[in-house]
Amino acid sequence: MAHRFEEVLSRGMCIGCGSCAVRTGGRVFVELSPLGIWQANAGRAEPADLRAASQVCPFSDDAANEDALAAARWPGLPEAGGVGRWRDAWAGRVCDDAAATASSSGGLTTYLLRELLSAGDVDAVIHVGRAANGHFEYQISSSTEELLERRKSDYTSVTFADVLTSVREDPRRFAIVGVPCFIRAARLLADADPAIDDKLAYYIGLVCGHLKTQFFAESLAWQAGIEPEDLGTFDFRVKVPGRPSSQYAFRATRRSSGEAVERPMSTTLDGGWGFGAFQPEACNFCDDIFAETADVVFADAWLPEYTADWRGTNIVVSRSARASELLLSGAARDEITLEPLGLDKVAASQAGNFRHRRDGLRVRLADDHDAGLSIPRKRVEPGRDHVTPQRVRLIRQRRSMSANSLEWFAEAKATGDLSRYTGPMAAAIAAYRRLESPLLRRVLVGVRRRLQVALASARHAFRKHD
C-alpha cells in the first residue's frame, strides 16, 4: 500500500514545511500544534488537493525521492553513498575571526550567500531568522545587513508556507536555505509549479541531525531559570573561546527585563543531540543527511582535527559549478580557507547521524511494518539483522524518548512545574545510558544528570519564590 499524503498526516509524520499549502493555494494549510511543531491540516481540502499535496510532500511515496531528483539535475556527477552526488568537498572557514565568532560554525554558509547577492546571481535569500517577537520564522533578506542579522542555526519548528506563497508573484530571484527535507520539498514544489521554479535559483542545504519543536528553546531556557512565558530572544549557538567548537553554549533573554542568561549546552538535561528530545516523528523516517537535492550543503566539521578550533569549521559538499567557483575565488583572495576533504572524512563527520538515519531507520521501519502501520518507501529496507539486540533496544528507547519528551514538557508547561518534564526525562535518559554505555561511564553520567536535574529544579523553585 502506498504511503501518501493522507498517511503522512494520520501517522503524525508531517514536518510542517508547507509545500502542500503553497501547492494547494492554502486549501491545505499549516498550523502550530500544541506540541510546538507546524503541521498540515487538510480539513478543507478536496480530493484533487490531496493528490497535489502528496506529490510535493517529502514523506509521501507519490513524491520523487532524493536519488531521482539529484539524477535529473547532476547526471554527470559521481555519487557517494550517504553523501549523494558531489563535485567538490572541503573543510574551511572564513578568515575574519569576528565573522566566524558571530556564526554557528565556520561562517561559509553566510559567505556564499553574500557572494551570490553581491554577484547578482540572486536578488534575495529565503532563510530562517529571528522575527520581531523573538520567534524564528522563514524570512526574506534582500541585503547583506539583513543577511548578517539573521545568520546562525535555529533549532526549532518553522514553515515556509507563507514566504513561498508570497514569492510566486515576486519578480526577484532567490536562494533558499533549509534542512534536507525542506530543500527536497522546495525542489518538488518547483517541479510542480513553474512560477516557483522560476524564482528559486539556488538551493542551499544544511546538514541536520534532526529538527526540534519550539519546546527545545523553552526547555533550555527554563532549566536556566527563565520560564516559557518570559522567554524573549534565544541564541542556540554561542561559541566559548578556548573550548572545542562542539562545546558551545546557549543564551536566553527575559522578555520582562531583558536580562541575558548564558549556559553551556553540556550542563542541560536534554541538550545532547543523541537523546532526541523534542524530535518530530517525521525525523524518524528521513534518510537524507547531506541535503542530497541541494546545490551545495554545509555542515559542522565534527572531526577531532577541526573541533579543537573553538571558532568553528564547516564541511562543504558542492554540486554546483557556480557555487564552487565563488568559494574558490574567495579562497584565492584569502577571505576563506578551503581544504580538500575525502568523502570518507565527510561521512565520518556525521557518523551518529548515519546510525540514526540508516541503521536506526531500518529498525523503525521493521517495527512499524510488523505493527501493521503504513510506512514510506525509503532507500533502506526494513530489518533488524544488521544490528545487535542491544542496539535495537537503544533505537527503540530513543524513539520513545522523542515522543514522550513532547508530552512531558506540554504537561510541565500546563502545570508550571518543570519537574513534570525533567523527572521522567532524566529516568528515560538513564535507561538510554544503560543500553549505550559501560558501567563506569553510566555511573559518572548518572551522577552528572542527577545534579543537572537538581540544579534546574532549584533554579525553578528560586524563581517561583523570588
N, C-alpha and C positions, 0 to 999 in steps of 0.2 A: 504494500500500500504506500502510495506517495505521501511524503511529509510536506504538506503545502502550508500556505499562509494560515489557514484555519487551525491546523495542528500546531503551528508555531505559537499561536495565541493561546490555544487550550492547554498547552504544556507549560505556559509561563516562560517561553523561550525568546520572547521579544526583547531586543536590546534597546529599542526606543530611538533608532537612528532617524526615523521619519520619512524614509524614502517612499513608503506606502502612502503617506499623507500627501506628499508632493505629487505623486503619480495619479492619485485619485481626486485631486483638487479639493482635498480636505474632507471628502466623504468618509474615508478612514482618517482618523485624527489621533494625535498622541496627547497623553495627559500624564501628569506626575502622580504616581501611585502613593499610597500611604507608607510604602516601604522605601520611598526616596528614589525611585527609578522611573524614567519615562517609559511609557508603554502604549502600544497602539490599541485603539478602540474601534471596532468595526460595526458598532451598533446601528449606524445609519447607512451602511454600505449596501449596494446592490450586488447581485452575483457577478456582474461584469467587473465591478470594482475589486472584488476579492481575487479574481483571476489576474487583474492588472497588478494588484499589490503583491501577489505571490511571485510574479516574475521579477520583482525588484527587491525582494526580501532576502537578506544574506543568510537566512537559516531555512529557506524553503528549497525543496527539491526542484521546483519549477524554475529556479534561477540558475544561470550558468555558474559553474564553480571557478575557483581561482585558476586552475590549470587551463581551462578553456579561455578565460578572459586574458590571461597572460600570453597564451599561444597566439591569439589573434593580434596582439599588439607588438610582440617582440619575437617573431618566429625564428629569427636567426641567432638569438642569444642562447648560450648554454644554460643548462638547468642544474641546480644543485639541490639534493634532497633536503627539504625543510626550509631552505633559504629562497627557493624559487629561481626564476631566471635572473641573470646578473651580467652586467657589463664591467663594472669596477667595484672593488671592495677596499675600504680604507678604515684606519683608525685615525682620528685627528681632533683638533680643537681650534678655536680662534686664538690668535696670538695676543689679543688685547685682554689682559687679566681682568680688567673691570667688567668687560662684556662677558667673559667666561663666568665670573662670580655671580653675575645677575641672571645667568641661565641655569637651567636644571642640570645640564650635562656639559658638553663641550662647546655649546653655542653654535654648532654648524647648521641646525635647522633654521634658526633665525637668520644666519648669514646667507644661506642660499635664497631664502625668501626676499631678503633685502636686495640681493643681486638680481633676482627676477624682476622686482619692482623697478630698480634703477635702470636696468637694461631695456625696459619696456616690453618684456616678454608677457607680463601680466599688468593689469591696472590696479588690482587689489587682491587681498588674501582673505579667504574664509577660514577662520580658525577659532579655537575656544579661548576666551578671555574672561576676566572679571567684569561683571556689569556694575552699574552704579549702586545697586542694592547689595553688593558684596558677593552675590551668587555668580556661578560660572555659566556661560552660555556661548553658543556659536555666534560670532560677530564678524563684521567686515572691516578690515583695516586697509585704508587707502594710502597711508603714508608710513614712512619709516618710524615716525614718532609713535603712531598708533600701534604699529607692529611691536615696537620695543616695550610699550606699556603692557602689552598682553602676552608677552613671552612667558615661558616656564610651563612645566607639566601641571595639569589639573586633574586629579584623580576623583572624578565624580561623574554622575549620570548627566548627559546632555542630549539634545536632539538638534538636527539641522533642518527640521521641517520648515520652520518659518523663514530662515535665511535663504534656503534653496528655492522656496516658493517665490521669494522677492526677486531673485536674480534672473528669473525667466524673462522678465521684461527689462532687465538692466542691460545697457549697451556695452558694458565693460567685460573684460576677460579676467578670469580669476585663477589663482592657485587655491586648492582646497587641502587642508591638513586634517588628518584623522588617524585613528587606530585602524587595524586591518579590516574589521567588519564594516566600519563606516566608509572606508575607501572602496571596498568592494560594492557596498550599497550605492555609493555615488556613481561608480562605473556602470552598474546595472541600470540605474536611473537614466544616465546619459545615453546608454544604448537604446533605451525605450523612448526617450524624449529628445528630439533634435534641438529643441530650444535650450535644454540644459547642456547637451553635448557641445553646443556652440559656445557656451560661456565658460566651461571648465577646461582650462588649458593645461594645467599641471596638477597631478595628484601626489601629494607628499605624505608618506606613511610614517607612523610612529610604532615601533615595536611595543607590544602590550603583553604584560603578564596576565592580567585580567582587568576588567573595569571594576569600578566601585560605585555603590549608590551614594546619595547625598548624606547618608548616615556616617560615612567614613570620617569626614571632616568634623562632624558633630561629636563623634565618639572621641577622637583625639583631643579636641578642644575641651570636652567635658572632663576627661581624665586630667587635663591641665588646670581645671578649676573654672572653666567658662561653660556655663550651661547653654544648651542649644538655642534657647530663645534670646540669649545675649551675645551670640556669636556674630561678629562683624566680618572682617576680612580674614582670609586664610591663605597661607603660603605652604604648600606641601613639600617644597624642596629648598631648604636653607643650608648652604654649604658651611662646613666648620673647618677653618684653617688648621692645618696640621693633622687632621684626621683623614682616613681613607674616604674617597668620594662616596663609597657605599654607606658610610656612617653619617648621614645627613640628619638635619633637624627639621622641625616644622615651626611655624609661627602663626599664632592666632591673636586676634584683637577683640576686645569687648566693644559691643555696639554702644553700651551705655556710657563708657568713659574713654574709649579709645586706647586703653591700656593694652600693650602687647605682651604676650607670653610666649616664650620660646622653649622648646623641649627637644632633646634628642629623640628621634623616632624609635631608637632601640629601647627607650625606657617605657614605652607604651605596651599595653597588653596585646594589642591587635595590629601593630604596625608591621610585623613580619609578613611579607607577601605570601609565604608558603602556607599560612593558615587559611587564606581565602576568605577572610572576614568581609562581609558586605558584598560578596561577589554575586552578580546576577546569574540566574540559571543558564542564560544563553552562553556564558563563558565556558560552561561545561561541555559545549558542543562545537567549539571553534578549533580548527586545526591550522590556522594561518598565523604564523609567528612574525615573519618578516614582511608583512603587508605585500603579498606577492602580486597584487594588482596595482601597486603604486609605481610612479616613475622613479622615485628614489625613496629610500626608507632610512630612518635614523634610529639609533638605539644607544643606550648606555654601554660603555665598554666594560662590562663586568668580567674583567680578566685581571689577575694579580698584577701584571706589569703595568696596568693603567689605573687601577683603583687606588694605588699608592699616592697618586696625584690628586689632592683634595679639590683642585679646580675643575675636575671632570674631563672626560674624554668621550667622544662619540665614536660609534661604529657606523659606517655609511655603506649601504649597498645601492649602487646606481644602476638603473636600467635605461636611463635617458642619456643620449649623447650630449644634449644641451646642458643638462644638469652636471654631467661630468666635466664639460668644457668650462662652465662657470666656476666650479670648485677648483679645478686645476689652475685656472687663471688666478684665483685668489691665493693659491699656494705659491705660484710663481712671484706674486707681489709680496710674499711673506706676511699676508694678512691671516692666513690659516696654515696649520700643519696638516699634511696628509701622508700617512704611512701605509703602503700596500699591505693588505691583510689577507691571509689564506682563508678559504671557505671553511676549513676545519676550525680555525680560530673564531670565525664569525659564529658558527654554530655552537662552539663551546661556550661562548659568552651568554648563551640562553639555554644552558643545559637543563636547569629546573623547569623552564618553560616547555622544553621538548618533552620532559617527563609528564607534565600535566596535559599537554595538548596532543600527545601522540600515545604514549603508554597508558596514561590515565583515561584518555578518551575511549580507547578500545574497551576498557573495563566498564565504563559508564554506559556505553552503547550496548554491551552484552547484558548488563544488569537490567536496563530498561526494556530491551527486547524480550528477555525472559519474563519480565513483569507484564508483558502484553501492551506496552506503551509504544506510541508512534515515535520513531527515531529518524533523523535525517540521514541521507546518504552522505558519507564522509569519505575522505581519501585514506582512511584506515578501516580495517574490518573489525567488527565486534569480536571480542575474545578475552581470555584471561590466562592463556597458557604461556604468555611471554613474560609474565612477572610471577614473583613468589606469592604464596597465600598471604604472607605478612604485608606485602606491598598492596595487594588487593584490599586488605582491611584499612590500610593507610589512605588509599584513594577514596574509599567509601567514607571514612571518618572526615576527611577534608570536605567532601561534598555535603555531608551532614552539617558540618560547622558553618559552611557558607549560608545554607538555607536558614539554619536556626539563629545565626547571628542577627539576621534581619528581624525576626520575630522577637527575640530577646531585647533588642535595642528599641523596637517600637514600644514594647511594654515598659521599658525604662523611661522613655520619653513621656508616655501616658501617665505614669505614676510619679515622675520626678525623682526616681530612685535609680541612680546609676548602677547600684549593685544588682539590680534585676538583670542587667546585661553582663557585668564583669564577673559575677559569681559563676553562672553556668558556662560562660565563655572560657574562663580560666580552667574549669574542670574539663571542658572539651579539648582545650589545648594540651592539658596534662595527658589526656588519653592519647592524643596525637603523638606527643613526645614519647610516650611509652612504646608506641609502634615504630617510631622513627629512630630513636637514639639508644646508645648503650647505657647501662645502668648509671655510671658515674655522671655522665652528661645529663641524664634525666634528673638526677638529684640536684645538681647545680642549677639547671634551668628551672626546676620546680621551685627552688628557694627564691630565685630571682622573680619569677612570676607572682609568687605569693606576696612578695614585697611590693611589686608594682600594683597589685590589686589593693593592698592595704593603703598605699600612698594615695591612689586615686580616690578611694573611699574617704580617706581622711581629708583630702582637699575638698571633696564634695561636701562633707559634713561641716567643714570650717566655713565654706562659702554660704551654706544654708543658715548658719547661726551668726554670721558676721554682721 
